[in-house]
Each structure stands twice: as structure tokens, then as C-alpha cells.
């Protein structure tokens, strides 16, 4: 199986460096972006399987980024994290954009997020296998 890639997006440079350190030993390719626009640039150049984005960013919110990603790269599994509790607006965005998981930024963010990212990579793999089986069954008639 090909190496999976995860893109982390956060406009807080300290948080982004913390994620980079925390995920350095994980067995997938890692990309890091300080804004939604930078994330979209990376997506144009690199194959990404999981997107982890902060909810509240200055230029482009995490929900806006996920909306664009779902439209242009529908197979990417999206995770949103935030220091704020989920609001009704966020709950609607999670449902509408089919966000895989929402993770609160807590003291244990790194460990909580590691587990969720691993689950998202597994989800991507299962989703891909399912699509291959469907395509093969359609081909067989």
C-alpha cells in the first residue's frame, strides 16, 4: 500500500510547530501549512489523503477550507480541531461538509489527535477499497 499523506493547517505558528514535533514519528507523509491558501497550494502539488485544519483562522476559516477541499478533492478525509466548543453553526458545517471528526484543542490534543488521524487514514483506506470493489463489480456487470 502506498504511503498516506496528512496535511496539517493552522495559522498559529506555535501550534503548527507543536503538531510537527508531535507527529514526527508517525508512519505517513506530513505536510504543514500556515493558512488555507498555503494548504490549497500544497494540495495542487502533493497527493494528500487526510486534512487536519484549525477551525478559526484569519484569512480562511477551517470550514471554508474544507468546503473547497471537498469540492476539488472529494476523497480527502477531513478533521477539524479548535480551542472552542462546537457551536450550532459548527455542528451544521460538520454535517454539511461531512467532516470525519472534530477534536477540541486540549492539554492532550496531540495524543487525541494522533488517534483520530490514524482512524482517518484507516477510513481513507477502507473508502478506497470500497470504491475499487464497486468499480470492479460494475465492470463485471
Helices and strands as residue ranges (DSSP letters): E 5-9, H 13-22, E 29-33, H 36-45, E 50-54, H 62-72, E 77-82, H 88-96, E 101-104, H 109-140
